[in-house]
Amino acid sequence: MEIQERLTAFAMLGAGWVMWLLVGLSVICLGVILERAYYYLASSDDFRKLRADALPLIKKGDLKGLRARLDQSRSFEAKVLTAGLEWSDDGPEAAAEGMAGAQELARLNMDRNLAFLGTVGNNAPFVGLLGTVIGIIRSFHELNQSQGKLSDSLMSEVGEALVATAIGILVALPAVAAFNFFQRLIKTRLTQSESLTHELLAHLRGTSPKAAAAPSAAE
């Protein structure tokens, strides 16, 4: 009974703090979305042009020219390929490991703060529902105080309860949409990076000492 009384007393504080909490979360989410959007834009490049410039250089074995071209790009894809070039003198396997490490680092950088968006998107409706429950408890309390009669205070409590749920949904929708969009963008960027790494590794493996010695052994 003591627990019930404490919960009731807590509910009597109202759902206002829940709505302010949701508003605060929405502001933080907006900041995260804008920061991530700028980050992805600042670290992007025209991938088709980058690949069109890099592929002929890879096929010709002009690794110095390829390095110069990659230095002109601000994209993660170029940074990953540059990591492979730095390890290319140690063989294709070393280059592959170097590019894998650079790719994982790029993934970590691109994933930063997205967990917050996902958490808010998944849980904001439940926070709004908490406000609704509090509002309903206060409505029943007001109904009891008015001896079953409708009053402006009662309707205000009911309205506040419904608004809390609405705010929770409104906060969740853009957070979930942004989270899904950024996840898709990250997947695309990593796939583009992998395509370039495979092309560089194909060249390195074709020109490695073991590959060069294979035809002689067959003879």
Residue pairs with C-beta under 8 A, 6 or more apart in sequence:
8 137
8 141
11 133
11 134
11 137
11 138
11 141
12 137
12 138
12 141
13 134
14 134
14 135
14 138
14 160
15 130
15 131
15 132
15 134
15 135
15 138
15 160
15 161
15 164
16 160
18 127
18 128
18 130
18 131
18 134
18 164
19 131
19 163
19 164
19 167
21 127
22 124
22 127
22 128
22 131
22 164
22 167
22 168
22 171
23 167
25 120
25 124
25 127
25 171
26 170
26 171
26 174
28 116
28 120
29 116
29 117
29 120
29 171
29 174
29 175
29 178
30 174
32 113
32 116
32 117
32 178
33 117
33 174
33 178
35 113
36 112
36 113
36 114
36 178
36 182
39 109
39 110
40 110
40 182
40 185
42 74
43 74
43 75
43 76
44 74
44 75
44 189
45 73
45 74
45 75
45 77
45 78
47 75
47 77
47 192
50 69
50 73
50 75
50 77
50 78
50 196
51 192
51 195
51 196
53 69
54 66
54 69
54 70
54 81
54 196
54 199
55 199
57 63
57 65
57 66
57 69
58 66
58 199
58 200
58 203
59 203
61 203
61 207
63 85
63 88
66 81
66 85
67 82
67 85
70 78
70 79
70 81
70 82
70 85
71 78
71 82
75 189
76 106
76 109
76 110
76 189
76 193
77 189
77 192
77 193
77 196
79 102
79 106
80 99
80 102
80 103
80 106
80 193
80 196
80 197
81 99
81 193
81 196
81 197
81 200
82 102
83 98
83 99
83 101
83 102
84 95
84 96
84 98
84 99
84 102
84 197
84 200
84 201
84 204
85 95
85 200
86 98
87 94
87 95
87 97
87 98
87 99
88 94
88 95
88 200
88 204
91 204
91 208
92 201
92 204
92 205
92 208
95 200
95 201
95 204
96 197
96 201
99 197
99 200
99 201
103 190
103 193
103 194
103 197
106 189
106 190
106 193
107 186
107 190
110 182
110 185
110 186
110 189
111 186
114 179
114 182
114 183
117 175
117 176
117 178
117 179
117 182
118 175
118 176
118 179
120 171
120 172
120 175
121 172
121 173
121 175
121 176
121 179
122 172
122 176
123 172
124 168
124 169
124 171
124 172
124 175
125 165
125 168
125 169
125 172
126 168
127 168
128 164
128 165
128 166
128 167
128 168
128 169
128 171
129 164
129 165
129 168
130 164
131 160
131 161
131 164
131 165
131 167
131 168
132 161
132 162
132 164
132 165
133 161
134 161
134 164
135 157
135 158
135 160
135 161
135 162
135 164
136 158
136 161
138 157
138 160
138 161
139 154
139 157
139 158
139 161
142 151
142 153
142 154
142 157
143 154
146 153
146 154
205 211
